Amino acid sequence: MHATSPLVLDAAERTRAATLLSQFTDRYENSLTHRPIVPDPDRGTLTKLLAEPFPEKGLGVETFFADVVDRIVPHTTAIAHPRFLAYVQGPPNGIGPYAEAVAAVLNQNCNLWQISPAANVIERTVADWLCGLFGLGPGSGGILTSGGSGATKDAISAAIADRRPDFRDLGLQQNRPPLVLYTSKEAHRSVAKAAAVLGIGLRHVRHIPTDAAFRMRVDLLARAIAEDRESGNEPFCVVATAGTVTTGSIDPIGPIADLCTREELWLHVDGAYGALFVLAESMRDDLLPLSRADSITVDPHKMLFAPLEAGALLVKDMTKLRAAFAFSSSSTYLTAIDDDQLLDYMDHGPQLSRGFKALKVWAALRTFGVDAFRSAAENCLTLAGRLGARVSADPTLELMNPVNLTAVCLRVPGRSDEAHVELVTRLHDEGTALLGPARVRGRVGIRACVTNHRTTADDIDLVADRLTTLAKG
Ligand SMILES: Cc1ncc(COP(=O)(O)O)c(C=O)c1O
């Protein structure tokens, strides 16, 4: 019997749903290493899923879980497989799915602090902890986002608002010098995409060449800024990268920050991939210059292994985020009451309704402790170093990048581009691993990215052994 609404599960249904969920998670966990990493889709099932009308009368809890097991799971990628090494994406940490479930039960709307005070404090705790990792200092803060791309877009919005305080009223439609943004040739596509959708225009994005280690050339950045000023353009923002997506290089943040100070430019660091390696002792000194940035993108759904989605934007000065995003409202239910301890997140980002993403990050940090994440980051670095060393020592393989973080790009000298793509397919089809294709300075190769807390030294050795055999064959 439904006590209140036909959309509420009764006690027996809740117990059944919980049991089925628990069985599903156990079976999934236990089957993980035997699964194909990428599914071989059964077109018939997918076509049926696509064409099936929704029933007028509900099919019940059991059918939902049966569908998950029979029709959905076989067509999903096993991201948590220990040899899923294709993207900058890790498997979720163990508490993540449970924290997501709790967040869904509570369904807090994290816009105004009054309607979600605990969630508000938890988001602030997470953001402040992240700021503390980089020593961003008093006045800093952050907000959780859909991911790294969203965080970078919001950072560039804040940079525009900072440069042009009348941007909100006038947009970029005034007859004024074009704003110019600088990033490197190795930057993630989300940087140019953000500039495009925010109206800066791709013509006003300069992709500065990189050095032999794939880091932005600061001398060429300085030259490009000077040339733009001479031609009447208005430089306003540099987006440096801490951990480029292909090779894991870290731009020279200190010298870039010096230049930005001299030139009065906003410095954003895209640390979606690399910034959280600050947790690893061995990378701390390389990443501490991020404290000089005006804003930083970090991605808890990468190196904190939060289930998708959880990105974060950190800013040195929270008032700048507020200046970009706060709108006074005439809706009476949105009456903000200022409070020193609490923040109205709707005034610090583009969303009004916002989910309780911070809970899964907070839950993981408390459940496993910060030390567990330090070890996971260090372990990924060690494993990538191990793979890099194996490739370097193997005369049949060529290492294409210095292994700064956890991206290892390699090729088999003498093989064609197509042969490299075939090699990636073969490694997957035979069940060895999912690696990705890579293009490094125009040359095609193969990329393994170790951002997976389940990967072990044995996994890496298996991949290295197979690469050697296939390269010889
Ligand atoms: C350097 C870098 N920036 C940005 C992104 C985009 O992050 P997200 O996928 O969370 O939007 C990625 C994703 O891998 C990345 O490696």
The ligand as a Gaussian input file, in Angstrom:
#p B3LYP/6-31G(d) Opt

LIG

0 1
 C       43.782000      19.082000     -18.665000
 C       42.312000      18.848000     -18.694000
 N       41.477000      19.900000     -18.645000
 C       40.143000      19.762000     -18.663000
 C       39.576000      18.505000     -18.749000
 C       38.082000      18.400000     -18.802000
 O       37.593000      17.972000     -17.590000
 P       36.087000      17.420000     -17.476000
 O       36.074000      16.188000     -18.329000
 O       35.915000      17.166000     -16.035000
 O       35.187000      18.469000     -18.016000
 C       40.388000      17.373000     -18.811000
 C       39.802000      16.042000     -18.938000
 O       40.490000      15.056000     -19.023000
 C       41.796000      17.546000     -18.766000
 O       42.640000      16.503000     -18.806000

